[in-house]
Amino acid sequence: MKNEIKRSIVKNRLARLFAVASIAIAAILTLMAHPQANAQGQKAGDSSDKRLIAVNDLMWSTSLATSLNQAKLKRKYVLADMYTDWCGWCKRLDRDTFSNPQMMAYLNSKYVCAKINAEGNAEGRQVAAKYRVSGFPCGLVFDPSGKFIGKLSGYYKPDEYQNALEQLIKNPPSDPYAE
């Protein structure tokens, strides 16, 4: 009888150990499968120039400076999506607009994209202040030479966002900093 109780206790302990190990492995695999979590989990001393976020078929830099440099080399425009973690419309823009296949193809063909958390770090706060971002989401648009063209404030559906980007490039405002 004592042997059966000991075997039962050992089996229960092994089962618990196996369960904990399985959860730990699943957590590690989840972190490895999500580049955004990895990019945000890098040490503070790491260069932000190396950070990329993969969202669907788009690669988003987390550094405006890196995006502007890449745009010059690739002769593309820059779209900097300014967002905050608490912004529901920012999340909806990601879900509805930036995940649309036609929008992803359009952005990949003409833009170097950056996702800048306006409250996430010093660079994000500086970019938001410099370009007078007062609401979210806000898309900052730069020409291939790095000149600030203007911004798109608020939520847009995919076709509306593409049209707004094209109109902004064709007819830039006289004051690109205005809302």
Phi, psi and omega per residue, in radians:
M1 nan -0.752 3.135
K2 -1.086 -0.680 3.136
N3 -1.108 -0.691 3.128
E4 -1.126 -0.709 3.120
I5 -1.143 -0.759 3.110
K6 -1.079 -0.753 3.118
R7 -1.098 -0.717 3.127
S8 -1.104 -0.755 3.117
I9 -1.108 -0.772 3.131
V10 -1.098 -0.769 3.123
K11 -1.062 -0.762 3.132
N12 -1.101 -0.735 3.134
R13 -1.151 -0.717 3.098
L14 -1.133 -0.702 3.120
A15 -1.097 -0.750 3.100
R16 -1.123 -0.762 3.124
L17 -1.067 -0.775 3.110
F18 -1.082 -0.719 3.135
A19 -1.105 -0.778 3.128
V20 -1.117 -0.753 3.125
A21 -1.105 -0.715 3.130
S22 -1.091 -0.739 3.123
I23 -1.139 -0.722 3.129
A24 -1.111 -0.755 3.123
I25 -1.123 -0.747 3.127
A26 -1.080 -0.707 3.122
A27 -1.119 -0.750 3.124
I28 -1.112 -0.785 3.127
L29 -1.113 -0.644 3.101
T30 -1.117 -0.779 3.106
L31 -1.099 -0.663 3.132
M32 -1.210 -0.516 -3.083
A33 -1.451 -0.222 -3.099
H34 -2.026 1.730 -3.105
P35 -1.041 -0.558 -3.132
Q36 -1.079 -0.765 3.126
A37 -1.123 -0.674 3.114
N38 -1.150 -0.759 -3.122
A39 -1.100 -0.707 -3.133
Q40 -1.298 -0.383 -3.094
G41 -1.525 0.009 3.139
Q42 -1.205 2.751 3.140
K43 -1.134 2.632 -3.112
A44 -1.060 -0.506 -3.122
G45 -1.368 -0.194 3.141
D46 -1.171 2.639 3.103
S47 -1.254 2.217 3.118
S48 -1.229 -0.276 3.109
D49 -1.084 -0.383 -3.074
K50 -1.605 -0.074 -3.029
R51 -1.492 2.266 3.052
L52 -2.311 2.562 3.071
I53 -2.060 2.231 3.061
A54 -1.680 2.048 3.058
V55 -2.149 1.928 -3.054
N56 0.980 -2.170 -3.129
D57 -1.752 0.288 3.109
L58 -1.914 2.470 3.007
M59 -1.847 2.168 -3.131
W60 -1.957 2.200 2.989
S61 -1.337 2.719 3.038
T62 -1.826 0.240 3.141
S63 -2.286 2.148 3.099
L64 -1.141 -0.703 -3.135
A65 -1.033 -0.770 3.115
T66 -1.096 -0.763 -3.131
S67 -1.100 -0.722 3.122
L68 -1.121 -0.685 3.090
N69 -1.141 -0.773 3.121
Q70 -1.104 -0.687 -3.122
A71 -1.087 -0.682 3.116
K72 -1.097 -0.751 3.138
L73 -1.173 -0.687 -3.073
K74 -1.594 -0.117 -3.083
R75 0.975 0.882 3.116
K76 -2.167 2.816 3.018
Y77 -1.318 2.905 3.068
V78 -2.059 2.325 2.980
L79 -2.032 2.003 3.095
A80 -1.842 1.913 3.122
D81 -1.466 1.864 3.119
M82 -1.519 2.205 -3.083
Y83 -2.509 3.002 2.980
T84 -2.312 2.797 -3.140
D85 -1.165 -0.515 -3.065
W86 -1.547 -0.115 -3.014
C87 -1.402 1.924 3.114
G88 -1.140 -0.674 3.129
W89 -1.190 -0.525 3.062
C90 -1.115 -0.773 3.128
K91 -1.137 -0.657 3.123
R92 -1.197 -0.677 3.089
L93 -1.059 -0.752 3.079
D94 -1.063 -0.833 -3.042
R95 -1.213 -0.784 -3.021
D96 -1.589 -0.731 -2.968
T97 -1.684 -0.966 -3.071
F98 -1.287 -0.215 3.080
S99 -1.704 -0.012 3.098
N100 -1.235 2.262 -3.079
P101 -0.998 -0.723 3.129
Q102 -1.169 -0.681 3.122
M103 -1.163 -0.725 3.123
M104 -1.079 -0.741 3.131
A105 -1.117 -0.760 3.129
Y106 -1.073 -0.868 -3.124
L107 -1.113 -0.729 3.116
N108 -1.069 -0.604 -3.077
S109 -1.364 -0.517 -2.997
K110 -2.104 -0.204 -2.987
Y111 -2.298 2.655 2.820
V112 -1.778 2.196 -3.013
C113 -1.836 2.508 3.082
A114 -2.314 2.434 3.022
K115 -1.946 2.012 -3.062
I116 -2.062 2.041 3.078
N117 -1.385 1.945 -3.035
A118 -1.152 -0.247 3.139
E119 -2.146 0.070 -2.996
G120 -1.413 -0.552 -3.115
N121 -2.771 3.126 -3.088
A122 -1.074 -0.741 -3.131
E123 -1.078 -0.773 3.139
G124 -1.054 -0.760 3.116
R125 -1.139 -0.675 3.138
Q126 -1.170 -0.753 3.131
V127 -1.094 -0.802 3.140
A128 -1.042 -0.739 -3.139
A129 -1.207 -0.795 -3.092
K130 -1.048 -0.717 -3.079
Y131 -1.735 0.248 3.042
R132 0.932 0.870 3.089
V133 -1.431 2.084 -3.098
S134 -2.086 -0.099 3.114
G135 -2.532 2.803 -3.066
F136 -2.283 2.589 -0.118
P137 -1.238 2.773 3.115
C138 -2.511 2.144 3.103
G139 -1.724 2.098 3.067
L140 -1.646 2.319 -3.080
V141 -2.076 2.305 -3.140
F142 -2.189 2.560 3.077
D143 -1.391 3.018 -3.080
P144 -1.047 -0.375 3.116
S145 -1.483 -0.131 3.131
G146 1.743 0.031 3.128
K147 -1.286 2.315 3.110
F148 -1.248 2.145 -3.105
I149 -1.641 -0.799 -3.090
G150 2.918 -2.956 -3.093
K151 -2.430 2.704 3.051
L152 -1.985 2.031 -3.102
S153 -1.792 2.366 3.052
G154 1.689 -3.071 -3.104
Y155 -1.544 2.443 3.038
Y156 -2.359 2.585 2.963
K157 -1.294 2.842 -3.032
P158 -0.931 -0.894 -3.106
D159 -1.158 -0.620 3.097
E160 -1.163 -0.676 -3.134
Y161 -1.154 -0.781 3.123
Q162 -1.077 -0.801 3.123
N163 -1.068 -0.737 3.136
A164 -1.112 -0.702 3.089
L165 -1.095 -0.805 -3.132
E166 -1.104 -0.715 3.118
Q167 -1.158 -0.676 3.120
L168 -1.098 -0.695 3.128
I169 -1.226 -0.745 -3.137
K170 -1.202 -0.702 -3.054
N171 -2.265 1.275 -3.124
P172 -1.127 2.538 3.134
P173 -1.207 2.731 3.113
S174 -1.181 -0.549 3.055
D175 -2.075 1.662 -3.075
P176 -1.151 -0.277 -3.119
Y177 -1.458 -0.226 -3.114
A178 -1.226 2.633 3.094
E179 -1.366 nan nan
